[in-house]
Amino acid sequence: MLYALMCKDHPNSLEKRMATRPTHVEYLKSIEASGVLKMAGPLLGDDEKPIGSLLVIAASDMKEAEAIAAADPYAIAGLFASTEIRAFNWTFKNPEA
């Protein structure tokens, strides 16, 4: 099952995001290599600076999706004010379809 993770940063936390970014990118590379990560990128504010993250992951159930989200270095660093996880049906332009 695919899950969409929409993670919103705490206000005024760009410095924390940038400081944590190298470990976050390494984490994404590791879950991509294992087939878990399907796509990812930053959510942007009106000024086009990152204000959150959007990931689509493969997980066996919601509990596993929550564990994957919690292991993200951004989450561990306390960057996110909120994380919403929803089952996702990748209907259009899914490279695996």
C-alpha positions in Angstrom: 0.0 0.0 0.0 1.2 3.5 -0.7 1.0 6.3 1.8 1.4 10.1 1.4 3.1 11.9 4.2 2.5 15.6 4.4 4.8 17.1 7.0 4.6 20.8 7.9 7.5 22.6 9.5 7.3 24.7 12.6 7.3 28.4 11.7 10.7 30.1 11.2 12.6 26.8 11.1 14.4 27.0 7.8 17.8 27.0 9.6 16.9 23.8 11.4 15.8 22.3 8.1 19.0 23.2 6.4 21.2 22.0 9.2 19.4 18.6 9.3 19.1 18.2 5.5 22.3 16.1 4.9 21.1 13.3 7.3 17.5 13.6 5.9 18.8 13.1 2.4 20.8 10.1 3.4 17.7 8.6 5.1 15.7 9.2 1.9 18.4 7.5 -0.2 18.4 4.5 2.2 14.6 4.0 2.0 14.7 4.6 -1.8 17.3 1.8 -2.1 15.1 -0.6 -0.2 12.1 0.3 -2.5 10.1 2.1 0.2 10.4 5.7 -1.1 8.5 6.4 -4.3 8.8 10.2 -4.4 9.7 13.1 -2.2 10.2 16.8 -2.2 9.7 20.0 -0.2 6.5 21.9 0.2 7.1 25.5 -0.6 5.7 28.7 0.9 4.7 31.8 -1.0 8.4 32.9 -1.0 9.3 29.5 -2.6 11.3 28.5 0.5 10.6 25.1 2.1 7.9 24.9 4.7 7.4 21.1 4.9 7.9 17.9 3.1 5.8 15.6 0.9 6.7 11.9 0.6 5.0 8.9 -1.0 6.1 5.6 0.5 5.3 2.0 0.3 4.4 0.3 3.6 2.5 -2.8 4.7 0.1 -0.8 6.9 -0.4 2.5 8.7 1.7 1.4 11.6 4.7 0.8 9.4 4.1 4.1 7.6 4.1 5.9 10.9 7.4 4.2 11.9 9.0 5.3 8.6 7.8 8.9 9.2 9.1 8.9 12.8 12.6 7.7 11.7 13.1 10.6 9.4 15.9 12.8 10.8 13.7 15.9 10.2 11.0 14.3 12.5 13.7 13.3 15.1 15.1 16.9 15.1 11.6 18.2 15.9 11.3 20.2 12.6 7.7 19.2 11.9 4.8 20.9 13.6 2.5 18.3 12.1 2.6 15.1 10.0 -0.5 13.8 8.2 -0.3 10.3 6.8 -3.0 9.1 4.3 -3.4 6.0 2.2 -2.6 7.0 -1.4 -3.7 5.6 -4.8 -1.1 6.7 -7.4 -3.5 6.8 -10.4 -1.7 8.9 -13.0 1.9 8.9 -14.1 2.9 6.1 -11.7 6.1 4.7 -13.2 5.4 1.3 -11.7 1.9 1.0 -13.2 
